[in-house]
Amino acid sequence: MASKKCPQCGLWYEEIAMRCDCGCQFPPIETNATDQSPVNANQPSQKPVTSPPAAKVNKSRPENQIASDWYIWLWVSPLLTIPTLGILLGFALASENNVGNVQILPPLAVLGSALWHLILLYPALKGRTEFTCWHGRQALLLAGVRTLVALLAVMPAGAGNYAFTAFGVPILILLWLVGNLWGQGQARRGDCALMRWTGHGAGLPIPIGQASPSAQLVVQPQPDSALVDHLVSIIRFNPDPAVRHAALDELEHLGLVESL
């Protein structure tokens, strides 16, 4: 078996040894193309496990997309609720002379137009997954907030005060814009505020676009199995105690054995 001499203390070691007991680091071992031993026993071949490619990381889960799509209804619902409100208010004005308490007519018209939002009961109750159901409920909650603001805005109008009604219009537009963007953004990230507020946050899907730090880091390199088998073979069968000690040191350096 080939051996080499330490240039500092003069001790002889097996060719596979990479450092001397005196601390001297031996130069890397150059191998032929057919040689199966690593270039450096102290630097085994690494097989790092990394996080999925960026294309996979950024890809949305199907349930995230489904939950996000239900907010499209909140985007387009004013195209139905506003004409319905106008029609109901027209009937209310037409029957004003036949109704004793006319102040209740505008709120009833708002509630009637808000019935379009009951379509969101389908994802809230029949969603494919728990995450989809909760986003259906969250979308329904946003629709309820918009309806409540509209009610508060039209109530003074029944008494002839239209100032607060005019003030409620920009508030409704702001709720429509911010609420929809907020809900869709949460759905796409795999988050749901209503789930967390009600204590169901454990059922949230893992956000695809926000991989955990442990998934992004490279896992500790694993030593080459052929090198480990070779070192174990030296420890078991080599008659030279110094060579066996050197092989044991290499295993300890690789983290496969603990020092006594």
TORBATI-68980 format. One record per residue (C-alpha): residue number from 1; x, y, z. Coordinates in nm, 2 decimals. Layout:
TORBATI-68980
+------+--------+--------+--------+
: resi :      u :      v :      w :
+------+--------+--------+--------+
:  NUM :      X :      Y :      Z :
...
+------+--------+--------+--------+
***
This chain:
TORBATI-68980
+------+--------+--------+--------+
: resi :      u :      v :      w :
+------+--------+--------+--------+
:    1 :   0.00 :   0.00 :   0.00 :
:    2 :   0.13 :   0.34 :  -0.09 :
:    3 :   0.24 :   0.57 :   0.19 :
:    4 :   0.37 :   0.93 :   0.23 :
:    5 :   0.59 :   1.12 :   0.47 :
:    6 :   0.49 :   1.42 :   0.67 :
:    7 :   0.72 :   1.71 :   0.56 :
:    8 :   0.72 :   1.86 :   0.91 :
:    9 :   0.77 :   1.58 :   1.16 :
:   10 :   0.88 :   1.29 :   0.93 :
:   11 :   0.61 :   1.04 :   1.03 :
:   12 :   0.48 :   0.81 :   0.76 :
:   13 :   0.11 :   0.77 :   0.68 :
:   14 :  -0.10 :   0.58 :   0.43 :
:   15 :  -0.17 :   0.76 :   0.10 :
:   16 :  -0.54 :   0.82 :   0.20 :
:   17 :  -0.44 :   1.02 :   0.51 :
:   18 :  -0.50 :   1.40 :   0.46 :
:   19 :  -0.33 :   1.54 :   0.78 :
:   20 :  -0.06 :   1.45 :   1.02 :
:   21 :  -0.09 :   1.43 :   1.40 :
:   22 :   0.13 :   1.73 :   1.42 :
:   23 :  -0.13 :   1.93 :   1.23 :
:   24 :   0.03 :   1.94 :   0.89 :
:   25 :  -0.23 :   1.92 :   0.61 :
:   26 :  -0.13 :   1.69 :   0.32 :
:   27 :  -0.18 :   1.81 :  -0.04 :
:   28 :  -0.48 :   1.67 :  -0.22 :
:   29 :  -0.46 :   1.33 :  -0.38 :
:   30 :  -0.48 :   1.33 :  -0.76 :
:   31 :  -0.65 :   1.03 :  -0.90 :
:   32 :  -0.69 :   0.88 :  -1.24 :
:   33 :  -1.01 :   0.87 :  -1.43 :
:   34 :  -1.06 :   0.51 :  -1.33 :
:   35 :  -0.98 :   0.57 :  -0.97 :
:   36 :  -1.30 :   0.56 :  -0.75 :
:   37 :  -1.14 :   0.73 :  -0.45 :
:   38 :  -1.22 :   1.10 :  -0.40 :
:   39 :  -0.97 :   1.37 :  -0.48 :
:   40 :  -0.96 :   1.48 :  -0.12 :
:   41 :  -1.07 :   1.25 :   0.16 :
:   42 :  -1.13 :   1.55 :   0.38 :
:   43 :  -1.36 :   1.70 :   0.12 :
:   44 :  -1.61 :   1.42 :   0.02 :
:   45 :  -1.83 :   1.45 :  -0.28 :
:   46 :  -2.13 :   1.66 :  -0.18 :
:   47 :  -2.49 :   1.59 :  -0.27 :
:   48 :  -2.67 :   1.90 :  -0.14 :
:   49 :  -3.04 :   1.90 :  -0.13 :
:   50 :  -3.18 :   2.24 :  -0.21 :
:   51 :  -3.52 :   2.40 :  -0.22 :
:   52 :  -3.74 :   2.34 :  -0.53 :
:   53 :  -3.66 :   2.55 :  -0.84 :
:   54 :  -3.80 :   2.90 :  -0.85 :
:   55 :  -4.06 :   2.80 :  -1.11 :
:   56 :  -4.20 :   2.54 :  -0.88 :
:   57 :  -4.18 :   2.77 :  -0.57 :
:   58 :  -4.38 :   3.04 :  -0.73 :
:   59 :  -4.65 :   2.82 :  -0.87 :
:   60 :  -4.98 :   2.86 :  -0.69 :
:   61 :  -5.16 :   2.57 :  -0.53 :
:   62 :  -5.50 :   2.49 :  -0.70 :
:   63 :  -5.69 :   2.57 :  -0.39 :
:   64 :  -5.52 :   2.91 :  -0.36 :
:   65 :  -5.63 :   2.99 :  -0.71 :
:   66 :  -5.98 :   2.87 :  -0.65 :
:   67 :  -6.01 :   3.08 :  -0.34 :
:   68 :  -5.87 :   3.38 :  -0.52 :
:   69 :  -6.12 :   3.34 :  -0.80 :
:   70 :  -6.42 :   3.38 :  -0.57 :
:   71 :  -6.32 :   3.74 :  -0.50 :
:   72 :  -6.38 :   3.81 :  -0.87 :
:   73 :  -6.75 :   3.81 :  -0.77 :
:   74 :  -6.68 :   4.10 :  -0.53 :
:   75 :  -6.52 :   4.29 :  -0.82 :
:   76 :  -6.82 :   4.26 :  -1.05 :
:   77 :  -7.10 :   4.25 :  -0.80 :
:   78 :  -7.15 :   4.64 :  -0.82 :
:   79 :  -7.26 :   4.58 :  -1.18 :
:   80 :  -7.56 :   4.40 :  -1.04 :
:   81 :  -7.62 :   4.55 :  -0.70 :
:   82 :  -7.62 :   4.92 :  -0.81 :
:   83 :  -7.88 :   4.87 :  -1.09 :
:   84 :  -8.09 :   4.66 :  -0.85 :
:   85 :  -8.06 :   4.93 :  -0.59 :
:   86 :  -8.18 :   5.19 :  -0.84 :
:   87 :  -8.48 :   4.98 :  -0.94 :
:   88 :  -8.58 :   4.91 :  -0.58 :
:   89 :  -8.54 :   5.28 :  -0.49 :
:   90 :  -8.76 :   5.37 :  -0.79 :
:   91 :  -9.03 :   5.14 :  -0.66 :
:   92 :  -8.99 :   5.29 :  -0.32 :
:   93 :  -9.03 :   5.64 :  -0.45 :
:   94 :  -9.33 :   5.53 :  -0.66 :
:   95 :  -9.50 :   5.39 :  -0.35 :
:   96 :  -9.40 :   5.67 :  -0.12 :
:   97 :  -9.76 :   5.80 :  -0.10 :
:   98 :  -9.89 :   5.45 :   0.00 :
:   99 :  -9.64 :   5.38 :   0.28 :
:  100 :  -9.66 :   5.55 :   0.61 :
:  101 :  -9.30 :   5.52 :   0.72 :
:  102 :  -9.10 :   5.61 :   0.41 :
:  103 :  -8.76 :   5.62 :   0.60 :
:  104 :  -8.75 :   5.24 :   0.59 :
:  105 :  -8.77 :   5.21 :   0.21 :
:  106 :  -8.41 :   5.30 :   0.13 :
:  107 :  -8.26 :   5.05 :   0.37 :
:  108 :  -8.49 :   4.78 :   0.24 :
:  109 :  -8.37 :   4.87 :  -0.11 :
:  110 :  -8.01 :   4.83 :   0.00 :
:  111 :  -8.08 :   4.49 :   0.16 :
:  112 :  -8.26 :   4.37 :  -0.15 :
:  113 :  -7.97 :   4.46 :  -0.37 :
:  114 :  -7.73 :   4.30 :  -0.14 :
:  115 :  -7.90 :   3.96 :  -0.19 :
:  116 :  -7.67 :   3.91 :  -0.49 :
:  117 :  -7.39 :   3.85 :  -0.25 :
:  118 :  -7.56 :   3.53 :  -0.12 :
:  119 :  -7.39 :   3.35 :  -0.42 :
:  120 :  -7.09 :   3.35 :  -0.19 :
:  121 :  -7.27 :   3.10 :   0.03 :
:  122 :  -7.17 :   2.83 :  -0.21 :
:  123 :  -6.79 :   2.85 :  -0.16 :
:  124 :  -6.85 :   2.93 :   0.21 :
:  125 :  -7.04 :   2.61 :   0.26 :
:  126 :  -6.95 :   2.38 :  -0.03 :
:  127 :  -6.59 :   2.47 :  -0.10 :
:  128 :  -6.36 :   2.20 :  -0.21 :
:  129 :  -6.12 :   2.24 :   0.08 :
:  130 :  -6.14 :   2.40 :   0.42 :
:  131 :  -5.92 :   2.68 :   0.29 :
:  132 :  -6.16 :   2.75 :   0.01 :
:  133 :  -6.46 :   2.75 :   0.25 :
:  134 :  -6.30 :   3.00 :   0.48 :
:  135 :  -6.22 :   3.24 :   0.19 :
:  136 :  -6.58 :   3.21 :   0.08 :
:  137 :  -6.68 :   3.32 :   0.43 :
:  138 :  -6.42 :   3.60 :   0.43 :
:  139 :  -6.55 :   3.72 :   0.09 :
:  140 :  -6.91 :   3.71 :   0.23 :
:  141 :  -6.79 :   3.91 :   0.54 :
:  142 :  -6.64 :   4.18 :   0.31 :
:  143 :  -6.97 :   4.19 :   0.12 :
:  144 :  -7.15 :   4.23 :   0.46 :
:  145 :  -6.93 :   4.52 :   0.56 :
:  146 :  -7.00 :   4.70 :   0.23 :
:  147 :  -7.37 :   4.64 :   0.28 :
:  148 :  -7.35 :   4.78 :   0.64 :
:  149 :  -7.18 :   5.10 :   0.51 :
:  150 :  -7.44 :   5.14 :   0.24 :
:  151 :  -7.72 :   5.10 :   0.50 :
:  152 :  -7.56 :   5.37 :   0.72 :
:  153 :  -7.53 :   5.59 :   0.42 :
:  154 :  -7.89 :   5.57 :   0.30 :
:  155 :  -8.07 :   5.59 :   0.64 :
:  156 :  -8.03 :   5.97 :   0.67 :
:  157 :  -8.16 :   6.00 :   0.31 :
:  158 :  -8.50 :   5.88 :   0.42 :
:  159 :  -8.52 :   6.18 :   0.64 :
:  160 :  -8.41 :   6.41 :   0.36 :
:  161 :  -8.04 :   6.44 :   0.47 :
:  162 :  -7.83 :   6.34 :   0.17 :
:  163 :  -7.49 :   6.48 :   0.29 :
:  164 :  -7.39 :   6.15 :   0.47 :
:  165 :  -7.51 :   5.95 :   0.17 :
:  166 :  -7.28 :   6.14 :  -0.06 :
:  167 :  -7.00 :   6.09 :   0.19 :
:  168 :  -7.06 :   5.71 :   0.20 :
:  169 :  -7.00 :   5.67 :  -0.18 :
:  170 :  -6.62 :   5.72 :  -0.17 :
:  171 :  -6.60 :   5.50 :   0.14 :
:  172 :  -6.78 :   5.22 :  -0.05 :
:  173 :  -6.55 :   5.26 :  -0.34 :
:  174 :  -6.24 :   5.24 :  -0.11 :
:  175 :  -6.38 :   4.93 :   0.06 :
:  176 :  -6.45 :   4.77 :  -0.28 :
:  177 :  -6.09 :   4.83 :  -0.40 :
:  178 :  -5.89 :   4.77 :  -0.08 :
:  179 :  -6.10 :   4.47 :   0.04 :
:  180 :  -6.08 :   4.29 :  -0.29 :
:  181 :  -5.71 :   4.34 :  -0.33 :
:  182 :  -5.65 :   4.23 :   0.03 :
:  183 :  -5.87 :   3.91 :   0.00 :
:  184 :  -5.72 :   3.80 :  -0.33 :
:  185 :  -5.37 :   3.87 :  -0.21 :
:  186 :  -5.42 :   3.65 :   0.10 :
:  187 :  -5.58 :   3.37 :  -0.11 :
:  188 :  -5.28 :   3.36 :  -0.35 :
:  189 :  -5.03 :   3.35 :  -0.06 :
:  190 :  -5.22 :   3.07 :   0.11 :
:  191 :  -5.32 :   3.29 :   0.40 :
:  192 :  -5.67 :   3.38 :   0.54 :
:  193 :  -5.72 :   3.64 :   0.82 :
:  194 :  -6.06 :   3.50 :   0.91 :
:  195 :  -5.91 :   3.15 :   0.97 :
:  196 :  -5.65 :   3.30 :   1.20 :
:  197 :  -5.90 :   3.53 :   1.38 :
:  198 :  -6.12 :   3.23 :   1.46 :
:  199 :  -5.84 :   3.00 :   1.57 :
:  200 :  -5.82 :   2.78 :   1.26 :
:  201 :  -5.48 :   2.90 :   1.14 :
:  202 :  -5.33 :   2.55 :   1.17 :
:  203 :  -5.54 :   2.45 :   0.87 :
:  204 :  -5.37 :   2.71 :   0.64 :
:  205 :  -5.18 :   2.57 :   0.34 :
:  206 :  -4.81 :   2.63 :   0.34 :
:  207 :  -4.74 :   2.94 :   0.14 :
:  208 :  -4.58 :   2.84 :  -0.19 :
:  209 :  -4.42 :   3.17 :  -0.26 :
:  210 :  -4.27 :   3.19 :   0.09 :
:  211 :  -4.08 :   2.87 :   0.15 :
:  212 :  -3.96 :   2.82 :   0.51 :
:  213 :  -3.59 :   2.91 :   0.58 :
:  214 :  -3.51 :   2.55 :   0.64 :
:  215 :  -3.63 :   2.45 :   0.30 :
:  216 :  -3.42 :   2.72 :   0.13 :
:  217 :  -3.10 :   2.63 :   0.30 :
:  218 :  -2.87 :   2.36 :   0.16 :
:  219 :  -2.88 :   2.05 :   0.37 :
:  220 :  -2.55 :   1.94 :   0.52 :
:  221 :  -2.34 :   1.75 :   0.26 :
:  222 :  -2.34 :   1.38 :   0.29 :
:  223 :  -2.01 :   1.19 :   0.26 :
:  224 :  -1.95 :   0.96 :  -0.03 :
:  225 :  -2.06 :   0.60 :   0.06 :
:  226 :  -1.76 :   0.45 :  -0.12 :
:  227 :  -1.52 :   0.66 :   0.09 :
:  228 :  -1.69 :   0.56 :   0.41 :
:  229 :  -1.68 :   0.19 :   0.32 :
:  230 :  -1.31 :   0.22 :   0.24 :
:  231 :  -1.23 :   0.39 :   0.57 :
:  232 :  -1.43 :   0.13 :   0.76 :
:  233 :  -1.24 :  -0.15 :   0.57 :
:  234 :  -0.91 :   0.01 :   0.68 :
:  235 :  -1.01 :   0.02 :   1.04 :
:  236 :  -1.12 :  -0.34 :   1.04 :
:  237 :  -0.85 :  -0.51 :   0.84 :
:  238 :  -0.54 :  -0.29 :   0.82 :
:  239 :  -0.27 :  -0.43 :   1.06 :
:  240 :  -0.10 :  -0.09 :   1.10 :
:  241 :  -0.23 :   0.09 :   1.41 :
:  242 :  -0.12 :   0.43 :   1.27 :
:  243 :  -0.31 :   0.38 :   0.95 :
:  244 :  -0.63 :   0.26 :   1.14 :
:  245 :  -0.60 :   0.57 :   1.36 :
:  246 :  -0.58 :   0.80 :   1.06 :
:  247 :  -0.89 :   0.63 :   0.90 :
:  248 :  -1.07 :   0.67 :   1.23 :
:  249 :  -0.98 :   1.04 :   1.24 :
:  250 :  -1.12 :   1.09 :   0.89 :
:  251 :  -1.45 :   0.93 :   1.00 :
:  252 :  -1.46 :   1.16 :   1.30 :
:  253 :  -1.39 :   1.46 :   1.08 :
:  254 :  -1.68 :   1.36 :   0.86 :
:  255 :  -1.91 :   1.35 :   1.16 :
:  256 :  -1.98 :   0.98 :   1.14 :
:  257 :  -1.83 :   0.89 :   1.47 :
:  258 :  -1.79 :   1.07 :   1.80 :
:  259 :  -1.46 :   1.11 :   1.98 :
:  260 :  -1.43 :   0.93 :   2.31 :
+------+--------+--------+--------+
***
